[in-house]
Amino acid sequence: LYSIRFLRQVMNESVRCSVLGAVAGRVQAVDVEVGGHQIPAHTPVVMAIGVTHVNEEFYPAPERFDPGRFTEENVKSRPSLSFNPFGFGKRKCLG
């Protein structure tokens, strides 16, 4: 069981390090404020997944390969959208 958990951690860290330039886009349904910025309804919004995966706020020393970032405790301590290599929501990659 431990080896399966560790394998999952290694796989997630490999994917985190590999996603470059991938984006996930949506059209904002309602007016919303994000990080102090007003986003009106019907505005296209794009999330740069590759940028999120190297954000030092979520992944200290992001250039280092560290499967320990994906222990159960570490995953719970980060925002849910800090790791989304295949997109998110109903349009998430089916592969």
N, CA, C and O atoms as CSV, one atom per row, in Angstrom:
chain,resi,resn,atom,element,x,y,z
A,1,LEU,N,N,0.827,-1.198,0.000
A,1,LEU,CA,C,0.000,0.000,0.000
A,1,LEU,C,C,0.868,1.258,0.000
A,1,LEU,O,O,0.561,2.233,-0.686
A,2,TYR,N,N,1.970,1.227,0.786
A,2,TYR,CA,C,2.854,2.388,0.810
A,2,TYR,C,C,3.433,2.652,-0.570
A,2,TYR,O,O,3.529,3.804,-0.992
A,3,SER,N,N,3.823,1.586,-1.283
A,3,SER,CA,C,4.452,1.771,-2.590
A,3,SER,C,C,3.470,2.380,-3.593
A,3,SER,O,O,3.883,3.145,-4.464
A,4,ILE,N,N,2.175,2.054,-3.485
A,4,ILE,CA,C,1.180,2.651,-4.379
A,4,ILE,C,C,1.023,4.139,-4.072
A,4,ILE,O,O,0.922,4.951,-4.992
A,5,ARG,N,N,1.000,4.497,-2.814
A,5,ARG,CA,C,0.924,5.924,-2.439
A,5,ARG,C,C,2.135,6.685,-2.965
A,5,ARG,O,O,2.009,7.775,-3.524
A,6,PHE,N,N,3.316,6.086,-2.773
A,6,PHE,CA,C,4.531,6.758,-3.238
A,6,PHE,C,C,4.541,6.870,-4.757
A,6,PHE,O,O,4.949,7.899,-5.296
A,7,LEU,N,N,4.101,5.831,-5.449
A,7,LEU,CA,C,4.025,5.886,-6.906
A,7,LEU,C,C,3.097,7.020,-7.345
A,7,LEU,O,O,3.416,7.745,-8.287
A,8,ARG,N,N,1.963,7.183,-6.682
A,8,ARG,CA,C,1.039,8.273,-6.998
A,8,ARG,C,C,1.718,9.630,-6.762
A,8,ARG,O,O,1.539,10.554,-7.555
A,9,GLN,N,N,2.483,9.754,-5.692
A,9,GLN,CA,C,3.197,11.003,-5.414
A,9,GLN,C,C,4.207,11.300,-6.514
A,9,GLN,O,O,4.307,12.436,-6.976
A,10,VAL,N,N,4.951,10.291,-6.932
A,10,VAL,CA,C,5.953,10.464,-7.997
A,10,VAL,C,C,5.262,10.861,-9.297
A,10,VAL,O,O,5.729,11.754,-10.003
A,11,MET,N,N,4.154,10.199,-9.612
A,11,MET,CA,C,3.431,10.522,-10.846
A,11,MET,C,C,2.903,11.957,-10.811
A,11,MET,O,O,3.041,12.689,-11.790
A,12,ASN,N,N,2.306,12.360,-9.700
A,12,ASN,CA,C,1.790,13.728,-9.598
A,12,ASN,C,C,2.895,14.764,-9.700
A,12,ASN,O,O,2.728,15.793,-10.355
A,13,GLU,N,N,4.025,14.497,-9.055
A,13,GLU,CA,C,5.138,15.444,-9.134
A,13,GLU,C,C,5.701,15.496,-10.548
A,13,GLU,O,O,6.097,16.563,-11.017
A,14,SER,N,N,5.742,14.352,-11.233
A,14,SER,CA,C,6.201,14.334,-12.627
A,14,SER,C,C,5.289,15.175,-13.507
A,14,SER,O,O,5.764,15.940,-14.346
A,15,VAL,N,N,4.002,15.039,-13.322
A,15,VAL,CA,C,3.041,15.820,-14.102
A,15,VAL,C,C,3.161,17.299,-13.752
A,15,VAL,O,O,3.106,18.151,-14.639
A,16,ARG,N,N,3.324,17.614,-12.461
A,16,ARG,CA,C,3.463,19.016,-12.053
A,16,ARG,C,C,4.648,19.658,-12.754
A,16,ARG,O,O,4.568,20.801,-13.205
A,17,CYS,N,N,5.745,18.922,-12.842
A,17,CYS,CA,C,6.954,19.455,-13.465
A,17,CYS,C,C,6.853,19.531,-14.984
A,17,CYS,O,O,7.598,20.284,-15.611
A,18,SER,N,N,5.951,18.770,-15.582
A,18,SER,CA,C,5.890,18.652,-17.035
A,18,SER,C,C,4.901,19.580,-17.719
A,18,SER,O,O,5.057,19.868,-18.906
A,19,VAL,N,N,3.897,20.050,-17.013
A,19,VAL,CA,C,2.848,20.863,-17.635
A,19,VAL,C,C,3.394,22.262,-17.902
A,19,VAL,O,O,3.629,23.041,-16.978
A,20,LEU,N,N,3.590,22.561,-19.172
A,20,LEU,CA,C,4.095,23.883,-19.547
A,20,LEU,C,C,3.150,24.522,-20.556
A,20,LEU,O,O,2.863,23.941,-21.603
A,21,GLY,N,N,2.684,25.683,-20.248
A,21,GLY,CA,C,1.880,26.428,-21.196
A,21,GLY,C,C,0.450,25.962,-21.329
A,21,GLY,O,O,-0.313,26.553,-22.093
A,22,ALA,N,N,0.058,24.923,-20.613
A,22,ALA,CA,C,-1.325,24.474,-20.701
A,22,ALA,C,C,-2.244,25.502,-20.049
A,22,ALA,O,O,-1.902,26.119,-19.041
A,23,VAL,N,N,-3.402,25.665,-20.646
A,23,VAL,CA,C,-4.366,26.622,-20.112
A,23,VAL,C,C,-5.731,25.959,-19.994
A,23,VAL,O,O,-6.040,24.997,-20.699
A,24,ALA,N,N,-6.535,26.494,-19.090
A,24,ALA,CA,C,-7.922,26.065,-18.949
A,24,ALA,C,C,-8.764,27.329,-19.026
A,24,ALA,O,O,-8.557,28.256,-18.242
A,25,GLY,N,N,-9.688,27.380,-19.937
A,25,GLY,CA,C,-10.477,28.584,-20.137
A,25,GLY,C,C,-11.952,28.374,-19.897
A,25,GLY,O,O,-12.490,27.286,-20.102
A,26,ARG,N,N,-12.590,29.429,-19.461
A,26,ARG,CA,C,-14.032,29.446,-19.217
A,26,ARG,C,C,-14.543,30.845,-19.538
A,26,ARG,O,O,-13.765,31.791,-19.666
A,27,VAL,N,N,-15.857,30.961,-19.665
A,27,VAL,CA,C,-16.489,32.275,-19.757
A,27,VAL,C,C,-17.206,32.489,-18.436
A,27,VAL,O,O,-18.036,31.679,-18.025
A,28,GLN,N,N,-16.874,33.585,-17.781
A,28,GLN,CA,C,-17.421,33.887,-16.464
A,28,GLN,C,C,-18.935,34.071,-16.558
A,28,GLN,O,O,-19.409,34.877,-17.358
A,29,ALA,N,N,-19.699,33.333,-15.751
A,29,ALA,CA,C,-21.159,33.370,-15.813
A,29,ALA,C,C,-21.749,34.562,-15.062
A,29,ALA,O,O,-22.772,35.106,-15.478
A,30,VAL,N,N,-21.123,34.971,-13.974
A,30,VAL,CA,C,-21.639,36.073,-13.150
A,30,VAL,C,C,-20.500,37.017,-12.812
A,30,VAL,O,O,-19.332,36.651,-12.938
A,31,ASP,N,N,-20.830,38.235,-12.381
A,31,ASP,CA,C,-19.813,39.169,-11.906
A,31,ASP,C,C,-19.127,38.563,-10.684
A,31,ASP,O,O,-19.781,37.980,-9.819
A,32,VAL,N,N,-17.799,38.707,-10.622
A,32,VAL,CA,C,-17.057,38.151,-9.492
A,32,VAL,C,C,-15.804,38.992,-9.262
A,32,VAL,O,O,-15.310,39.652,-10.177
A,33,GLU,N,N,-15.299,38.962,-8.034
A,33,GLU,CA,C,-14.036,39.616,-7.710
A,33,GLU,C,C,-13.007,38.544,-7.387
A,33,GLU,O,O,-13.258,37.665,-6.562
A,34,VAL,N,N,-11.850,38.615,-8.036
A,34,VAL,CA,C,-10.775,37.656,-7.808
A,34,VAL,C,C,-9.496,38.427,-7.556
A,34,VAL,O,O,-9.034,39.173,-8.419
A,35,GLY,N,N,-8.929,38.251,-6.385
A,35,GLY,CA,C,-7.675,38.926,-6.056
A,35,GLY,C,C,-7.752,40.432,-6.187
A,35,GLY,O,O,-6.780,41.074,-6.585
A,36,GLY,N,N,-8.894,40.999,-5.859
A,36,GLY,CA,C,-9.063,42.451,-5.930
A,36,GLY,C,C,-9.417,42.967,-7.315
A,36,GLY,O,O,-9.529,44.177,-7.510
A,37,HIS,N,N,-9.594,42.081,-8.269
A,37,HIS,CA,C,-9.945,42.472,-9.636
A,37,HIS,C,C,-11.391,42.081,-9.926
A,37,HIS,O,O,-11.803,40.950,-9.670
A,38,GLN,N,N,-12.147,43.021,-10.458
A,38,GLN,CA,C,-13.532,42.751,-10.843
A,38,GLN,C,C,-13.559,42.069,-12.205
A,38,GLN,O,O,-12.951,42.554,-13.160
A,39,ILE,N,N,-14.251,40.964,-12.292
A,39,ILE,CA,C,-14.418,40.256,-13.565
A,39,ILE,C,C,-15.911,40.235,-13.873
A,39,ILE,O,O,-16.677,39.551,-13.195
A,40,PRO,N,N,-16.324,40.983,-14.897
A,40,PRO,CA,C,-17.753,41.010,-15.209
A,40,PRO,C,C,-18.222,39.711,-15.867
A,40,PRO,O,O,-17.429,38.974,-16.454
A,41,ALA,N,N,-19.505,39.451,-15.757
A,41,ALA,CA,C,-20.105,38.285,-16.396
A,41,ALA,C,C,-19.806,38.301,-17.893
A,41,ALA,O,O,-19.647,39.366,-18.491
A,42,HIS,N,N,-19.732,37.127,-18.486
A,42,HIS,CA,C,-19.504,36.925,-19.922
A,42,HIS,C,C,-18.071,37.253,-20.358
A,42,HIS,O,O,-17.806,37.389,-21.552
A,43,THR,N,N,-17.151,37.380,-19.403
A,43,THR,CA,C,-15.748,37.637,-19.716
A,43,THR,C,C,-14.999,36.312,-19.820
A,43,THR,O,O,-15.107,35.478,-18.921
A,44,PRO,N,N,-14.244,36.098,-20.894
A,44,PRO,CA,C,-13.420,34.883,-20.963
A,44,PRO,C,C,-12.311,34.939,-19.900
A,44,PRO,O,O,-11.639,35.959,-19.748
A,45,VAL,N,N,-12.135,33.855,-19.186
A,45,VAL,CA,C,-11.121,33.765,-18.131
A,45,VAL,C,C,-10.242,32.560,-18.441
A,45,VAL,O,O,-10.749,31.474,-18.723
A,46,VAL,N,N,-8.936,32.749,-18.390
A,46,VAL,CA,C,-7.999,31.668,-18.691
A,46,VAL,C,C,-7.083,31.480,-17.487
A,46,VAL,O,O,-6.568,32.448,-16.926
A,47,MET,N,N,-6.887,30.230,-17.100
A,47,MET,CA,C,-5.972,29.893,-16.006
A,47,MET,C,C,-4.761,29.209,-16.616
A,47,MET,O,O,-4.892,28.183,-17.283
A,48,ALA,N,N,-3.592,29.771,-16.391
A,48,ALA,CA,C,-2.357,29.183,-16.913
A,48,ALA,C,C,-1.876,28.111,-15.935
A,48,ALA,O,O,-1.248,28.412,-14.920
A,49,ILE,N,N,-2.180,26.872,-16.258
A,49,ILE,CA,C,-1.878,25.757,-15.355
A,49,ILE,C,C,-0.381,25.648,-15.088
A,49,ILE,O,O,0.030,25.417,-13.950
A,50,GLY,N,N,0.433,25.811,-16.120
A,50,GLY,CA,C,1.880,25.715,-15.943
A,50,GLY,C,C,2.420,26.738,-14.964
A,50,GLY,O,O,3.351,26.452,-14.212
A,51,VAL,N,N,1.840,27.933,-14.970
A,51,VAL,CA,C,2.268,28.980,-14.039
A,51,VAL,C,C,1.865,28.616,-12.617
A,51,VAL,O,O,2.625,28.840,-11.674
A,52,THR,N,N,0.672,28.055,-12.465
A,52,THR,CA,C,0.201,27.646,-11.143
A,52,THR,C,C,1.111,26.578,-10.547
A,52,THR,O,O,1.381,26.592,-9.346
A,53,HIS,N,N,1.579,25.666,-11.367
A,53,HIS,CA,C,2.384,24.549,-10.870
A,53,HIS,C,C,3.808,24.939,-10.498
A,53,HIS,O,O,4.526,24.127,-9.914
A,54,VAL,N,N,4.231,26.140,-10.812
A,54,VAL,CA,C,5.553,26.605,-10.381
A,54,VAL,C,C,5.444,27.789,-9.421
A,54,VAL,O,O,6.434,28.471,-9.155
A,55,ASN,N,N,4.255,28.025,-8.911
A,55,ASN,CA,C,4.035,29.107,-7.953
A,55,ASN,C,C,4.648,28.717,-6.609
A,55,ASN,O,O,4.248,27.720,-6.007
A,56,GLU,N,N,5.613,29.500,-6.142
A,56,GLU,CA,C,6.322,29.171,-4.895
A,56,GLU,C,C,5.421,29.226,-3.670
A,56,GLU,O,O,5.749,28.646,-2.635
A,57,GLU,N,N,4.294,29.914,-3.774
A,57,GLU,CA,C,3.348,29.942,-2.660
A,57,GLU,C,C,2.787,28.537,-2.398
A,57,GLU,O,O,2.538,28.167,-1.251
A,58,PHE,N,N,2.592,27.767,-3.463
A,58,PHE,CA,C,2.054,26.420,-3.336
A,58,PHE,C,C,3.148,25.361,-3.340
A,58,PHE,O,O,3.012,24.326,-2.688
A,59,TYR,N,N,4.242,25.612,-4.076
A,59,TYR,CA,C,5.318,24.633,-4.261
A,59,TYR,C,C,6.671,25.303,-4.032
A,59,TYR,O,O,7.302,25.749,-4.990
A,60,PRO,N,N,7.128,25.384,-2.777
A,60,PRO,CA,C,8.440,25.974,-2.516
A,60,PRO,C,C,9.524,25.254,-3.329
A,60,PRO,O,O,9.477,24.035,-3.498
A,61,ALA,N,N,10.488,26.013,-3.825
A,61,ALA,CA,C,11.552,25.480,-4.688
A,61,ALA,C,C,10.947,24.654,-5.814
A,61,ALA,O,O,11.230,23.460,-5.919
A,62,PRO,N,N,10.123,25.261,-6.656
A,62,PRO,CA,C,9.389,24.508,-7.678
A,62,PRO,C,C,10.271,23.808,-8.709
A,62,PRO,O,O,9.808,22.890,-9.385
A,63,GLU,N,N,11.516,24.218,-8.840
A,63,GLU,CA,C,12.412,23.577,-9.813
A,63,GLU,C,C,12.927,22.229,-9.305
A,63,GLU,O,O,13.465,21.438,-10.079
A,64,ARG,N,N,12.764,21.969,-8.014
A,64,ARG,CA,C,13.228,20.718,-7.401
A,64,ARG,C,C,12.154,19.629,-7.549
A,64,ARG,O,O,10.968,19.901,-7.361
A,65,PHE,N,N,12.556,18.428,-7.877
A,65,PHE,CA,C,11.642,17.288,-7.956
A,65,PHE,C,C,11.450,16.733,-6.554
A,65,PHE,O,O,12.396,16.230,-5.949
A,66,ASP,N,N,10.228,16.822,-6.033
A,66,ASP,CA,C,9.956,16.407,-4.656
A,66,ASP,C,C,8.587,15.733,-4.560
A,66,ASP,O,O,7.579,16.416,-4.378
A,67,PRO,N,N,8.536,14.410,-4.681
A,67,PRO,CA,C,7.259,13.707,-4.581
A,67,PRO,C,C,6.555,13.928,-3.241
A,67,PRO,O,O,5.341,13.750,-3.143
A,68,GLY,N,N,7.306,14.314,-2.215
A,68,GLY,CA,C,6.723,14.576,-0.902
A,68,GLY,C,C,5.715,15.713,-0.900
A,68,GLY,O,O,4.966,15.870,0.064
A,69,ARG,N,N,5.683,16.504,-1.958
A,69,ARG,CA,C,4.681,17.568,-2.060
A,69,ARG,C,C,3.269,16.987,-2.124
A,69,ARG,O,O,2.292,17.683,-1.848
A,70,PHE,N,N,3.168,15.716,-2.488
A,70,PHE,CA,C,1.866,15.109,-2.711
A,70,PHE,C,C,1.484,14.080,-1.661
A,70,PHE,O,O,0.702,13.169,-1.932
A,71,THR,N,N,2.042,14.229,-0.448
A,71,THR,CA,C,1.536,13.413,0.656
A,71,THR,C,C,0.128,13.898,0.963
A,71,THR,O,O,-0.238,15.018,0.607
A,72,GLU,N,N,-0.647,13.072,1.613
A,72,GLU,CA,C,-2.038,13.434,1.924
A,72,GLU,C,C,-2.114,14.743,2.710
A,72,GLU,O,O,-2.978,15.578,2.445
A,73,GLU,N,N,-1.217,14.922,3.670
A,73,GLU,CA,C,-1.224,16.142,4.485
A,73,GLU,C,C,-0.922,17.385,3.641
A,73,GLU,O,O,-1.579,18.415,3.786
A,74,ASN,N,N,0.081,17.278,2.755
A,74,ASN,CA,C,0.455,18.419,1.918
A,74,ASN,C,C,-0.644,18.780,0.927
A,74,ASN,O,O,-0.891,19.959,0.676
A,75,VAL,N,N,-1.293,17.786,0.371
A,75,VAL,CA,C,-2.365,18.045,-0.589
A,75,VAL,C,C,-3.515,18.777,0.089
A,75,VAL,O,O,-4.077,19.714,-0.476
A,76,LYS,N,N,-3.864,18.353,1.295
A,76,LYS,CA,C,-4.969,18.989,2.034
A,76,LYS,C,C,-4.666,20.430,2.413
A,76,LYS,O,O,-5.587,21.228,2.590
A,77,SER,N,N,-3.392,20.774,2.539
A,77,SER,CA,C,-3.025,22.119,2.989
A,77,SER,C,C,-2.996,23.141,1.855
A,77,SER,O,O,-2.852,24.336,2.115
A,78,ARG,N,N,-3.130,22.697,0.595
A,78,ARG,CA,C,-3.098,23.608,-0.552
A,78,ARG,C,C,-4.500,23.834,-1.098
A,78,ARG,O,O,-5.376,22.985,-0.937
A,79,PRO,N,N,-4.715,24.981,-1.747
A,79,PRO,CA,C,-6.014,25.197,-2.411
A,79,PRO,C,C,-6.248,24.126,-3.480
A,79,PRO,O,O,-5.302,23.644,-4.101
A,80,SER,N,N,-7.493,23.768,-3.684
A,80,SER,CA,C,-7.809,22.657,-4.590
A,80,SER,C,C,-7.358,22.911,-6.029
A,80,SER,O,O,-7.029,21.954,-6.730
A,81,LEU,N,N,-7.329,24.144,-6.490
A,81,LEU,CA,C,-6.936,24.414,-7.875
A,81,LEU,C,C,-5.434,24.666,-8.033
A,81,LEU,O,O,-4.991,25.109,-9.092
A,82,SER,N,N,-4.653,24.387,-6.992
A,82,SER,CA,C,-3.211,24.580,-7.127
A,82,SER,C,C,-2.557,23.430,-7.904
A,82,SER,O,O,-1.410,23.549,-8.335
A,83,PHE,N,N,-3.272,22.331,-8.081
A,83,PHE,CA,C,-2.781,21.211,-8.897
A,83,PHE,C,C,-3.920,20.753,-9.799
A,83,PHE,O,O,-4.873,20.120,-9.342
A,84,ASN,N,N,-3.813,21.074,-11.062
A,84,ASN,CA,C,-4.879,20.731,-12.009
A,84,ASN,C,C,-4.291,20.491,-13.396
A,84,ASN,O,O,-4.596,21.232,-14.330
A,85,PRO,N,N,-3.457,19.474,-13.541
A,85,PRO,CA,C,-2.749,19.277,-14.808
A,85,PRO,C,C,-3.662,18.965,-15.989
A,85,PRO,O,O,-3.247,19.116,-17.138
A,86,PHE,N,N,-4.887,18.536,-15.734
A,86,PHE,CA,C,-5.785,18.159,-16.823
A,86,PHE,C,C,-7.026,19.038,-16.865
A,86,PHE,O,O,-8.064,18.633,-17.388
A,87,GLY,N,N,-6.917,20.242,-16.314
A,87,GLY,CA,C,-8.075,21.125,-16.275
A,87,GLY,C,C,-8.917,20.837,-15.049
A,87,GLY,O,O,-8.482,20.148,-14.126
A,88,PHE,N,N,-10.129,21.373,-15.051
A,88,PHE,CA,C,-10.995,21.200,-13.893
A,88,PHE,C,C,-12.442,21.417,-14.308
A,88,PHE,O,O,-12.729,21.906,-15.401
A,89,GLY,N,N,-13.334,21.047,-13.422
A,89,GLY,CA,C,-14.755,21.224,-13.698
A,89,GLY,C,C,-15.267,20.210,-14.705
A,89,GLY,O,O,-14.633,19.183,-14.948
A,90,LYS,N,N,-16.421,20.508,-15.289
A,90,LYS,CA,C,-17.064,19.538,-16.168
A,90,LYS,C,C,-16.317,19.330,-17.490
A,90,LYS,O,O,-16.622,18.389,-18.223
A,91,ARG,N,N,-15.348,20.190,-17.802
A,91,ARG,CA,C,-14.578,20.022,-19.043
A,91,ARG,C,C,-13.193,19.412,-18.804
A,91,ARG,O,O,-12.310,19.503,-19.656
A,92,LYS,N,N,-13.022,18.803,-17.660
A,92,LYS,CA,C,-11.748,18.179,-17.313
A,92,LYS,C,C,-11.407,17.094,-18.336
A,92,LYS,O,O,-12.293,16.409,-18.847
A,93,CYS,N,N,-10.134,16.949,-18.622
A,93,CYS,CA,C,-9.658,15.950,-19.602
A,93,CYS,C,C,-10.174,14.563,-19.249
A,93,CYS,O,O,-10.050,14.124,-18.106
A,94,LEU,N,N,-10.735,13.893,-20.198
A,94,LEU,CA,C,-11.266,12.538,-19.958
A,94,LEU,C,C,-10.177,11.481,-19.995
A,94,LEU,O,O,-10.377,10.365,-19.515
A,95,GLY,N,N,-9.011,11.827,-20.567
A,95,GLY,CA,C,-7.926,10.853,-20.686
A,95,GLY,C,C,-7.347,10.530,-19.379
A,95,GLY,O,O,-6.420,9.724,-19.297
